[in-house]
């Protein structure tokens, strides 16, 4: 949730349908390139992510902090409301998958 401020934008989807998350985009690319994950359709990996655009960190009055363009989230900061929502969504998805498997 680094750089995110809006907990209501968090959702769960297959990795193939995630947006606004550079780390998940990198993972999706690697799975396709190195492990043959499909280029269309579901990949089969559930992900918790935010559809909110990442907010760049700010140093002070109108100045943005320097970012190195990598996946390093240093300096982005996080909101407990957003990180807690990510955790609760992940826990709920695991519970749903477990119960679905128990019913099968």
Residue pairs with C-beta under 8 A, 6 or more apart in sequence:
1 10
1 50
1 78
1 79
1 82
1 83
1 85
1 86
2 54
2 73
2 76
2 77
2 78
3 54
3 55
3 56
3 57
3 73
3 76
3 77
3 78
4 10
4 50
4 52
4 54
4 55
4 78
4 79
4 82
5 52
5 55
5 79
5 82
6 50
6 52
6 82
7 79
7 81
7 82
7 84
7 85
9 50
9 51
9 52
10 48
10 49
10 50
10 82
10 85
10 86
10 89
11 48
11 49
11 50
11 51
11 89
12 46
12 47
12 48
12 49
12 89
12 93
13 46
13 47
13 49
14 42
14 43
14 44
14 45
14 46
14 47
15 24
15 27
15 28
15 31
15 43
15 44
15 45
15 46
15 47
16 28
16 38
16 40
16 41
16 42
16 43
17 42
18 24
18 25
18 28
18 47
18 49
19 49
19 51
20 49
20 50
20 51
20 52
20 53
20 54
21 47
21 49
21 50
22 54
22 71
23 71
24 47
24 49
26 71
28 37
28 43
31 37
31 43
31 45
32 38
32 39
37 43
46 93
46 97
48 86
48 89
48 90
48 93
50 82
50 86
54 76
55 76
56 64
56 65
56 67
56 76
57 64
57 65
57 67
57 75
57 76
57 77
58 64
58 65
59 65
65 75
67 75
